[in-house]
């Protein structure tokens, strides 16, 4: 399904490069910056004629970008890393210079599994931080009586969801390779597969968690934000050769999306953003209605409880959200290596440098006079609240970045030349942390 721009429209800044782009997306909340960029004229402002193409699965989207049938796509953060390494498919070097969204996922369990968890721990509804530990107790009890393993679904093997679910399970001593079955299910099929009893839980983005809750099919166990605050979730991915051949178009594409994300992150524009998403060619009215509370900063974990405030459940621009942090790319690669999804001798730093193109982002942001970091990596997992990034073209307010298990990643290698942070830059509360298990 596509949304076509009218042919023959004048373009500003036309070059020998391509200006007519086909960009793929999956109908999830974090495709919204693409929709806003088209419908509010940000693509057109930067000389681009864009068609948005809805795809049914991440595998379809991956293959069409690799083959050149799509010029760019809404991608899971690990996808261009995996494609560059040839993991899970043929090898096709890809890059991203733009993060589309932070957070937005959740782990949802079936109503029957939730009932069993409550039998073990009646206070679980008000103590989500213990959910993984209670699940471990249930898995151990099931093993003793010979019950089959529970099945948890994610959307794609090389996905943020897969790695986030594995990390969360392992944080409680659950072995995702031995103690549960992991299945791959496209996002639009998640709820019906749970309703049919084929999966006991899933990790997916909105609106599918909320649709499971509203339909009485499942219960949100924990949000992705509560597993790792302000993690890169989706990116804009392109083939590296396309970027090399179309540097101006790529920069203009990033510029348009930086502006669209900033527009969307203003509270007064969120409802209009949801209205745009509700169009049938994008997400549709039922799905848009389900994700509306989350887009406005609240999550309904179950039908027997009202929405709870979670203002950073969706972050599209603030906290330098659009910058492709190589420290987060390295975390994803380290998790892929941890679970033997990539070769053990992979040079993680080199791959992060090649795929997460901070240089292209800086060029686009500078052209917009939009603040940008001067470092490629930052410590992950140290801040329990707001803090200020001083190593930037102008100081940038940042958000919490804690992991659920108290781990951290220290990989803040300074890009030269970059000024040292002034005293008082890190004003957020620093919690006592321990090194991440994937390091």
N, C-alpha and C positions, 0 to 999 in steps of 0.2 A: 504494500500500500504506500503510495507516494503523495507528497504535497508538492506540486510543480509550480515553479515561478513562470510567469508569462514569457514566451520567447521574444527575443529581439529587444529586450529592455536595455537602455543605455547603461554602460558600466563606467565607473570612475576608476582611473588608474589602471586601465587595461594594458596588459603587457603580452609578450609572446607566450606566457605561461597560460595554463588552463584557468578559466574563471568560472566554468560551469561544473559544479561538483555534485556528486551523488554521495550522500552521507547516510550510513546505516544506523539504526537504533533498535533497541529492544524496549517494549512498552513497560518501562519502570519509571519511578519518580525521578531518577537522576538523569534521564534523557531530557529533562525540562529545559536546561540551558540551550540545547539545540533548537527546541521548539520556539523558545523566546527569541533566539537570534534570528530565526526566519520570520516569525509573525510580527515582531516589533521592528523589523527593518535593519537589524545590526549587520547581517550578512550583506545586504544591499549597500549599506553605508560604506562598506569596505571593498566594494567592487566585485562581489561574488554573487553568482546566480546558483542557488542551492536547491536540490531536491532531497527531501528526507524520505528514506526508504525503511519501512518497518520490516523487521526480520523475526522469524518464529523462535530462533535459538541462537545461542552464542556460537555454536559450531558453524551454522550457516553464515553468520556474520564474519567469523574468522576467515572462512574459505573465500568468501566473495572479496574481502579486502586483499587477501594474498594473491588472488587471481586478477585483480584490477577491475573487477565488476563494480566495486565501490571505491571511491577515492579516499574515504576516511570513515571512521565509525566510532560510536559510543562503545567503549571497551571496558572490560574488567581490568583493574590495575595490573594483574600479572600477565595478561594476554600478550601484549607486545614483547614482554620479556621471554615468555615461553616460545612465541613464534620465532624470535631471533635465535633461540637455541635449538629450534627444531623439536621441541618437546611436545609430544601429543599430536604431531602432524608433520607436514613437510617444513623444511627450514626456510623461512622468509624473513629477513631482517626488517624490523619495524621500529618506529620511534613514537614517543609521545612528548609533546611540549606543553600540554595543557591538561590539568586535572579538572574534571567536570563537577565532582562532588565529593564531600567527605561524609562518612557514616551512612545511615539509611537502611542497614540490614537488621535482621532479628533472627533469633532461633525460636521456632514455634513447635510445640508438641501437640499430638492429638489429644482430644478430650479424654480418651481412655487412659493414655499414658499419664496425663496430668492427674487424674484421679488416683492412680497407683502411687505417684510421687507424693501426693498429699497424705496418703495413708502412712507413708514413712516419716513425713515431716509436715505436720499440720500448719506450721507457721511459714511455709515456703512462699506463700503469696505475698508476704511482706518482707521477705528476705531473699531477693533474687540472687544475691552474691553466693548463696549456698547451693544454688540449683545444680551445679555440676557435681558437687560432693554427694548430694542426695541421689542424683542419677547413678553415680558410681556404686552406691550402696544397693540400689535396685538391680543394676547389672550383675553385681556379685551374687545377690540372692537368687536371681534368675539362673545363673550358671550352676548353682548348687543343686537346683531342682530340675535341670535339664531343659529349661525353656530356650527357644531359639533366640539369637541375638536380635536386638532392636535394629531397625533400618532407618537411617537418616539420609535425607536427600540434599544435594547441593546442585547448582545450576550447570556446573562445568568443572572438569577436573582441575584445570589451571585457572581457578577463580579465587577472588578474595573470600568468597563464601566458604569454599572448601578449606582454605588455609585457616580462616578464622574459626571454623567449626573444629578442625583438628586441634588448633591451639587451645581452645576452650576446653575440649574434652581432656587433652593431655595435662592441662593445668590441675586437674583433679585426679590424675593417675589413671585415666581411662585411655586405653590403647586403641586409637581409631582403626588400626589395622586388624586387631584381634577381637576387641570387645564389642564392636558394632559392625553392621554392614553399611557401607557407603554407596549410595546410588546417585546417578545423574538424571535429573528431570528438568526439562525446560521450565522457566518461571511460570508461564501461563497454565501449566498442568499440575502445579504443586498442590493446590487446594483439592482438586478432584481426586488426585492420587491418595491424598490423606483421607478424604471422605470414603474412599473405597477400601481403606485399610491396608493399602500397599506400602505406605511409609508411616513410621511412628513420629517422625519429626523432620523438620527441614530448616535450612538456613538460606534465606532469600531476601531480596530487597522488596520495598513497598511497590504496589499495594497488596501483595499476596499474603503477607502476615495478617494485615488488618482484615482482608476478605475471609481468611480462615476463622478469625475471631467473630466477625459479624455473622458468619454463617453457622456458628455454633460447632464448627468442625475442630477447632484447635484453640490453644492458649499460648500467647507469647511468653516464653520462659525468660528471655533476657534479650535486650537490644544489643546490636553490634557496638553502639557507643559505649555501653557498659563493659564490653570486653576490651576495647582499646579506644580511648577518647580521640576523636578527630583523626581517624585513619583515612588515607586515600582509598576511595572506593571505585570510582570510574574515571577513565581518562579518554581523551581523544586520540585514537591510534591511526597512523598512516604507515604505508610502506616506506622504508628508508629511501629507496630509489625515487619514489614520488616526491618526497621532501627535497631531495637533492636537485631534482629537475624543476621543482616549483617553489623555490625559497620564498618568493614574494607572496604567492598565493597562500603558502603555509603560514607565514607571519600574519597576513591579513585575516586568515581563518581564526588564528589564536586571538588576534585583537578583537574580532567580532564577539568571540565567546567570552573573553574577559569582561566586555561591556554587558553582555547578556546576563552573565552570572552575577555581576554587581547589581544590575536592575532587579534580578530575581531575589537577591538576598535582602532587599529592602522590605521590611514588614508590610508596608502599604501596598506592595505589588504581589504578594504571595497569592491572594485570592484570584487575581487576574491570571496569574500563572497556572493555577489549578483549572480555571475556566478554559484556558487554551489547551491544556492537556486532555480535557474532557471531550474534545472533538473526536469523532469516530475514527479518523485516520491516524490518530495518535494513541491514546490509552482508552478512551471511551468514558461515558458518564458514570457507570457503576464503579469502575476502578478509581476514577478521579474522586468520587465521593468518599471511597474508603480511605484514600491516602490524604484527604483534606486535613484531618486533625494533625497528622504528622508534619505536614507542610506548614502548619500554623504553630508547631512547637509542642504538641501533646500526643501521647500514645495511649491507646486503650489496650491493656494487656489481656483483659478478659471481658466477657459479657456481663459478669456480675460485679464489675467495678467500673467506676467512671474514668475518663481520661486523666493521665498523670502528666504533669509538665515535664517536657524534655526539650528545652529550647534549641539544643544543638543536634537534635536527631537528624536534621538535614542542614548541611552547611554548603553553600554554593560559592561564596566569595570571601567572607570574612576569615580572619586568621591566615591570610595568604593562602587560601584554600586552593587556588588554581596553579600554584607553583608545583612542578613535578619533583618533589624532594627525593634525592637519590638515597638518602638514609632509609626512606620507606621502601624504595625499590629493593635495597639490600635486605631489608627484613623479609620481604616476599621471597626473594631468591634464597635466603637462608632457610626459610620454612620449606621451600620446594626441595632444597638439598636435604634437609632434616628428614623428610618423608620419602626420599629417594625418587622424587619426581624429575630431578635433573641429575646430571653426573656429579659425583662427589668432588671432582677436581675443577669444577666450574669457577672461573675467576669472577667472583661476585661483584667486586668493585668495578672491573672493566666493563662487565655487561651493563651494570647500572649507569655508568658514564655514557655508554654508547646508545642506550635506549631512552633514558629519561633526559631529554634535551633542554636543560636549564638555560642554555645560551639562546635558543630560539625564543623561549618564554621571555627572557630579559629584554631582548630586542623588541618584542611586541609590546611589553609593558612600558618600556621607556618611550616608545612612540606615542603611547597614550598618556604619558606622565603619571603612570600608575605605580605605586611603590612596589619594589621587588627585593627579595633577599639577595645578598652578596655572597652567600655561602650556599653550597650544594647539599650539605648534610647538616643535621642538627641532632642533638640528643633526643631520643624518643622515650617517654615514660618517666620524666622527672617532674612535671608540673601538674599540681593538683587544681590549679585555677588559672586565671588570666595572668599573662606575663607579656613582656615587651621585647620584641626582636630588634636589637640595635644594629646588627650587622645587615643593614638594608639600605636602599637608596633613601629612605626616610623611615623612621621607627614604625614598626608594624605591630599592632595589638594582636596577641596570639591567645589561643585557648588551651584548656587542659589537654594532657596527652598521656594519661595513665593507662597502664595495662591492668587487667583484672587480677593478675597474680602477683603484682608488685614488681615485675621485671622492668628492665630498661635496656635500651640500645644506645651505646656511646660510640657514635661514628661521625662526630662533627669535624670533618676535615675542612679546613678553611680554604676557599678558593682565592687564589692570588690574582690581583691585589684586593685585599679586603681589610677594612679597618677593624681593629680590635674593639669589642663592645665596651662602651663606657660603663663606669660603675653604676649599678642600679638598673641595667638593662633587663636582667632576669628578676623581675619583681614578684613573680608568682611563688607560691609556697612550694618548697622542695621537700618531697616526702622521702623517707628512707626506702631505697629501692635495692634490687639485686639484679645482676646481669641476666639478660634474656636467655632462655633455654636454647635458643637457636644460634647463639654465638659460639 
